[in-house]
Amino acid sequence: MGAKVHTNGKTHMFHCPGCGCAHAFNDSWSYNGNPEKPTVSPSLLVDKDKPDRRCHSSITDGKIQFLNDCFHDLKGQTVELPDWE
């Protein structure tokens, strides 16, 4: 199992399998510090004002749950967070 979260200073990033982009969060989120089985809270909302690009997810124990307001095909599903390449 590889690292799912990449950290650069105070910024943490992961690859989103829903929209295919890297999403970032910083120390204002609660992060368990485990790059292989990350848990992050609260949820991460990307492009909140653009419904055609919105990605809204929660990460728990290395799994990403996509909320129903996402634009992509994984909305409403929970999948394994991919390894950071």
C-alpha positions in Angstrom: 0.0 0.0 0.0 1.4 3.4 -1.0 0.9 6.9 0.2 -2.5 8.4 -0.9 -1.7 11.9 0.4 1.3 14.0 -0.7 2.5 16.7 1.7 4.4 19.8 0.7 5.0 22.0 3.6 1.5 22.8 5.1 -0.4 21.7 2.0 -1.6 18.2 1.6 -2.8 16.8 -1.8 -4.6 13.7 -3.1 -5.6 12.5 -6.5 -9.4 12.5 -6.9 -10.6 9.5 -8.9 -14.0 11.3 -9.5 -12.9 14.3 -11.5 -9.3 13.3 -12.2 -7.7 16.3 -10.5 -5.4 16.8 -7.5 -7.3 18.4 -4.6 -5.5 20.2 -1.8 -6.2 20.8 1.9 -4.2 22.6 4.6 -3.9 22.6 8.3 -7.3 24.2 8.8 -8.7 20.7 8.2 -8.3 17.9 10.7 -6.0 15.3 9.2 -4.9 12.2 11.0 -1.4 12.4 9.4 -1.5 8.9 8.0 -0.7 9.2 4.2 -1.6 5.5 3.6 -5.0 5.6 5.4 -5.9 9.2 5.6 -8.9 10.7 7.4 -9.7 14.3 6.8 -12.5 16.4 8.2 -14.6 18.3 7.5 -15.6 17.4 4.0 -13.7 18.9 1.0 -15.8 21.0 -1.4 -14.1 22.0 -4.7 -15.7 24.5 -7.1 -18.7 25.0 -4.9 -20.2 27.7 -7.1 -19.8 25.8 -10.3 -22.3 22.9 -10.4 -20.9 21.5 -13.6 -17.4 21.1 -11.9 -18.3 20.7 -8.2 -16.6 17.9 -6.4 -17.6 17.3 -2.7 -16.1 14.4 -0.7 -15.2 13.0 2.7 -12.1 11.0 3.3 -12.1 8.3 6.1 -9.6 5.6 6.6 -8.2 5.8 3.1 -11.6 5.7 1.4 -13.2 8.7 -0.4 -17.0 9.1 -0.2 -18.4 11.4 -2.9 -21.4 13.3 -1.9 -24.5 13.6 -4.1 -23.8 17.2 -5.2 -20.8 16.1 -7.3 -20.9 16.5 -11.0 -19.1 13.3 -11.9 -20.1 9.6 -12.2 -18.8 8.7 -8.8 -21.3 10.8 -6.9 -23.0 8.9 -4.1 -20.2 6.2 -4.1 -17.4 5.4 -1.8 -14.1 4.1 -3.3 -10.5 3.5 -2.3 -8.4 6.6 -2.6 -5.7 6.0 -5.2 -2.0 6.1 -4.4 -0.3 9.4 -5.1 1.9 9.0 -8.1 
